[in-house]
Amino acid sequence: MNKRLSVDSLRVFRTVLQTGNMSKAALLLNLSQSAVSWKLRRLEDQLQCQLLTRIAGKAVPTEKGSVLLQHAEKILTEHDQAVAYFSPSALRGKLRIGVTEHISMTEICGVISTFTHHHPEVDIQLVVEQSHLLRQHFSEGSLEIILHQDFTGTASMEDKVLWSENLYWYATPAWRHDSDKSLKLITWGPDCYYRNLAEEKLRQANIPFAVMLECPSVAGMLAAITTGLGVGILNQYSVDKAICSVSELEKLMPLPSVDCLLRLNKHRVNPASEAFCEMLTRLMHKD
């Protein structure tokens, strides 16, 4: 039996694990989903074992898949360095990119991984902050590119709208609002516009509330909401299947949509930043 492992198949395997599913991996690798599926099946047939399984809808490695992933990282790194030496990209330099955590870190890191694979001489530094801080850093000149969020219709002339999505009140499926008690609010820091929006809506609806958890991260918000500690506002692409929107609160306090915005410092001539923005726009498209 042929045990020679294809570099392309190993790259597909790694990208599926980086993104969590085959459709996103296919988009990053410029392949069809059927091609991604075929390469994974061929890899499993060659090694005669299951390499992937799914947990909560996300692709994760099996025990043997974890071992293969360690080898794949080494093989792909050496392979890409060799290719880069003999066919170097013309792009050079440094990029400081700011991203809000409301946007999927898995997708962003997948784009960066693909970009640095093609342009290994570009040094990328990623900064994760709240959107208002990203805009401040951008205006001060410390960030060249920012991927931020704001309410739909408020984008500046500098921004390119990548997609729009809805905000919802989220809780566990078993959660019920008890009008005799203060609503337990899971929220961000005091300067976050999600928090300001939540408090404004609750006051307008005359619903008493208390901040149960003040948290700077999506992961912390999801953990608190999933375990039933309270209710919070999240954008639709941040949530998982363990929580759901609260129709009772949606009817009483409907929420606006938000835009995902890309802002590039066009006053600095940098082919690397323009190439990165082109790739990001293409790969992070949402229907």
N, C-alpha and C positions, 0 to 999 in steps of 0.2 A: 504494500500500500504506500502511496506517495505521501511522505511526511514533510515535504518541502512547503514551508508556509509562505504564502504570498504577502508581500509588503502591503499591497493594496487592501487585502482582506484584514490584516492586522490593524491598518489605519481605520477601516470601517468599524471593526470591533471596538477599538478605543473610542472612537467618536460617538458611537451609540451609547457607551457608558458615560461619556462626558455630558451628553445632551439628555439622556434618559429615555429616548425613543428613536425609532428608525426614521420617522418622517423628518425630524429636525436634523438627524445625521445626514440624511439624503440631501437636504438643502445645503448644508455646510460643505458637503463633498461634491456637489454638482452631479449627483447620481439620481436615478429613479429609485423609488422605495423598493420596487421589486429587485433591482440590482443589489441593493443593500441586504435585503433578505436572503438573496441567493448566495452572496459572499459569506454571510454568517452561517448558513446551512452547510456550505462547502467546508468551512473551517471546522465545524462540529463533526462533519463526516470524516474529515482527515484525522482528527484527534480522537474520534470515537467517544465523545463525551459531550454533555450539555455544558455550555459556557455561560448562558444567560438565563435568568428567570425574571419574574416581574413581582414587585412589591408595591402595592398602592398605585398601580398603573405605571410604575417607573422601571426601566430595565436596570437590573443590578447583576453583578457577576456571581456565579456559583463558586464553590470552593476552588475548583479547577480553573474557572474563569479568572479568579483573582490571581492565581499563579501565572496564567498566560498574560494577563495585563502587565505584570511586572516585567516579563520578558519583552512584551510588545513595546513598552516605553523605551527600553534600552535599544532595541533593534531600530525603531523609528527615529530615535535621536541620532544614532550613528549614521543611518541611511540619509537622513535629511542634511546632516552636516557634510557628508560626502557630496551629495548633489549640489549643495550650496557652494562648495569649493570650486567645482568644475563648471557650474553655470550660475554665477552669482547674480542676485538681483541688483539693479542699479540704485535701489532705494536705500538710504542711510539715515542716521540721525536718531533723535529721541522724540517720543510722544508722551505727554502727560494727559491722560484721559480721565475725566470725572464722570461717574455714573451714580444715579440714585438707586438705592436698594429696592425700590418699588419695581424695578425692571429686572428680569431674570438674570442672576449672576451666571447660571449655567450657560445661557445663550451668549452672554457677553464674553465669557471666558472661551467658549467655543469659537467665536469669531476671532478673538485674539490669537488662539492657538492656530487657526487656519492662516491668519495673516502672517504670523511669525514663521510658519512653515514655508510660505512663499517668499518672505522678505526677512531672513534671519538677522540682517545687519541693522534692523530697526529695533531700538530698545524702547519697550513700552512700559510705562508705569501707570497703574490703575488706582484711582482714588475713589472711595465710596463715601458719599455724604448725602445729606438731605438736599433737596432740589434748590432751596433758597441759598444754601451755602455754596453749592456748585456755581450758581449764577454770580455770587459775590467773588469767588475765586477766579472765575472766568474774566470778570470785569477788571480784576487786579492784574491779570496777565499770567497767573500761575498755572492755568489750565488751557490747553490748546483746543481741546474738544470736550464738550459735555453732552451727556445724554440725560435729560431731566424731564420732569413732569410738571404740568400746570393745567388749570381748568381749561376745558375746550373753549377756543375763541380768544384766549389771552396771549397767544404766541406773539413774540416780537418779530420784526423784520429779519432778524438774524437767524431765526429758527426755521427748521424744516420739520413738518409734521410727519412722523413715521407711521403712527397709527393712533386711533382713539379707543378708549375702553371705558367701561362703566365702573362706578364705585357702588358698593353695596354694604349694608349692615350685615355682619356675619356672626354666627354663633353655632353651637352644636345643634343637630336636628332635634334634640330633646329640650332645648332651651325654651322657656316661656316667660313672657314679661309679667311680673307681679306688680300691679299698679300701687300696691300698698308699701312697696319697698323701693329704695333707691336702685336705679339701674347701675350695674357694675360695668364700668367702661374700661376696656383695654385699649391703650392708645400710645402714641408716640410722645416725644418730648414737647415742651410747651411752645416751641417755635414752629412745629410742623403744621402745614396747612390742613392735613387730614384731621388733626386734633382740633384745630380752631373750627373747622367745619362741623365736627361731631358735637362739640360743646354748644355752638350756635344753634344747631338744629334741635338739640335737646331742650335748650332754654326756650326756644320759640314754641315748642310743643308742650311746655310746662311739665316736662318729665324730670323729676329729681334724679340726680346721678352722683356717683362718686367714682373717682379714678381708682380702679383696682390695681392696675399695673401701668407704669410708664416705662416704655421700652424703646430702644433705638433701632431695633432690627425686625425685619419681617419674620425671621425664624422665631424670635421671642414672642411676637404677636400671635403667630400661628400656634405655638405651643400653649400659650395661655388660653386662647379661644378654644382650641381642640380639647383641652382638659376641662372645659366648662366653667372657667373662672369669670367669664363675662362676655360682653359684646364689643365688637370693634369694627371700624371702617377699613376695608381693604379694596384694592383694585382687583378686577376679576382675574387677571393673569397671575396673581400672586398666590391664589388659594389652592388647596388640595381638596380631595373628595371627602375628607373627614368633617368638614364644616359646610354650612349652606347659608344662603341669604335668608334673612328674616322678613317674610312677606308682611307681617304685622307692622314692623317698623318702616318698611319700604313704602307702604301706603300712607302712613302717618308723616313720614319725613323722607320724601324722595331725594335722592342725591344726584348731583351733576356728573357728567362724564369728564374724563381727563385726556389730555393729549400727551403722547410720548414725543419729545422734541429733541432734535439733533442740532447742536450749535457748534459751528466751526469758526475759528479765528481766521477770517479771510484776509486780514491785514498782514499776516505772516505767510510768505510764499514757502510752502512745504509740500512737495509732491507726496511724501509719505502720509501726511494727514489727509490729503485729498483721496489717496488710494484707500486708506482705512475707512473713511466715511462712505466711499462708494461700495466697498465690500459689506460694511455694516448695514447699509440701506438695503442692499440686495438680499442678504442672508437673514435679516431680522424682520422681513415683511410678514405681516399678519393679515389674514382675511377679514 
